[in-house]
């Protein structure tokens, strides 16, 4: 096993874990609850960490993460129900909750 990603925000680590899982890369989350130890540990050592279960997938995992981090967002879209504009990253309308079509 080898560490592949760390970030101070747990939600970001979960997002990367999900992305890797969708790519067929098994991971393990460590330090999920270590934030309370910051001060006893250096802050960066208390960050949540994502570890690969198979170190042979490290190059592929790094490439998946790199592509995600450098992806350009698409254009905003207009809700078919209320015609409000939502960012490309939203799958439902921020205003009325209608699904993106």
C-alpha positions as CSV (number, residue, x, y, z in Angstrom):
1,X,0.0,0.0,0.0
2,X,1.1,3.5,-0.7
3,X,-0.2,7.0,0.1
4,X,-1.6,8.7,-3.0
5,X,-3.5,11.8,-1.9
6,X,-4.0,14.0,1.2
7,X,-5.9,17.2,1.8
8,X,-7.0,19.2,4.8
9,X,-10.7,18.8,3.9
10,X,-12.2,15.4,4.3
11,X,-14.9,16.0,1.6
12,X,-12.2,16.5,-1.0
13,X,-10.4,13.2,0.0
14,X,-13.8,11.4,-0.3
15,X,-14.4,13.0,-3.7
16,X,-11.0,11.7,-5.0
17,X,-11.6,8.3,-3.4
18,X,-14.9,8.1,-5.3
19,X,-13.3,9.2,-8.5
20,X,-10.6,6.5,-8.2
21,X,-13.1,3.8,-7.3
22,X,-15.1,4.7,-10.5
23,X,-11.8,4.1,-12.4
24,X,-11.4,0.7,-10.8
25,X,-8.7,1.7,-8.3
26,X,-9.2,0.4,-4.7
27,X,-8.3,2.8,-1.9
28,X,-8.3,3.0,1.9
29,X,-9.0,6.2,3.8
30,X,-6.7,6.9,6.8
31,X,-6.7,9.7,9.4
32,X,-10.4,10.3,8.8
33,X,-10.8,11.4,12.4
34,X,-7.3,12.7,13.1
35,X,-8.2,16.4,12.8
36,X,-8.7,16.6,16.6
37,X,-5.1,15.6,17.0
38,X,-3.8,18.7,15.3
39,X,-1.6,20.4,17.8
40,X,-0.3,17.0,19.1
41,X,0.6,16.2,15.6
42,X,1.7,18.6,13.0
43,X,-1.3,19.9,11.0
44,X,-0.3,18.1,7.8
45,X,0.1,14.8,9.6
46,X,-3.5,15.1,10.8
47,X,-4.9,15.5,7.3
48,X,-7.0,12.7,5.9
49,X,-5.0,10.5,3.6
50,X,-6.0,8.2,0.7
51,X,-3.9,5.1,0.3
52,X,-3.8,2.7,-2.7
53,X,-4.5,-0.9,-1.9
54,X,-2.4,-1.9,-4.9
55,X,0.8,0.2,-5.3
56,X,1.1,-1.0,-8.9
57,X,-1.8,1.3,-9.8
58,X,0.0,4.4,-8.5
59,X,0.8,5.9,-11.9
60,X,-2.7,5.4,-13.2
61,X,-4.2,6.9,-9.9
62,X,-1.9,9.9,-10.2
63,X,-3.1,10.5,-13.8
64,X,-6.7,10.2,-12.8
65,X,-6.2,12.7,-10.0
66,X,-4.2,15.0,-12.3
67,X,-6.9,15.0,-15.0
68,X,-9.6,15.7,-12.4
69,X,-7.7,18.6,-10.9
70,X,-7.0,20.2,-14.2
71,X,-10.4,19.6,-15.8
72,X,-12.0,22.8,-17.3
73,X,-15.6,23.2,-16.2
74,X,-18.1,23.2,-19.0
75,X,-20.6,26.0,-19.8
76,X,-23.4,26.9,-17.4
77,X,-26.8,25.4,-18.2
78,X,-30.3,26.7,-18.1
79,X,-32.9,24.9,-16.0
80,X,-35.8,23.5,-18.2
81,X,-38.3,24.1,-15.3
82,X,-37.4,27.6,-14.1
83,X,-34.9,28.9,-16.7
84,X,-32.3,29.8,-14.0
85,X,-28.7,29.4,-14.8
86,X,-26.6,26.8,-12.9
87,X,-22.9,25.9,-13.1
88,X,-21.8,22.9,-15.2
89,X,-20.8,21.1,-12.0
90,X,-24.5,21.0,-10.8
91,X,-26.7,18.1,-11.8
92,X,-29.8,19.7,-10.4
93,X,-31.0,23.3,-10.5
94,X,-29.7,25.3,-7.5
95,X,-33.0,27.3,-7.6
96,X,-35.8,24.8,-8.0
97,X,-34.1,21.4,-7.7
98,X,-35.1,20.2,-11.2
99,X,-32.8,17.6,-12.8
100,X,-30.5,18.7,-15.5
101,X,-31.8,17.4,-18.9
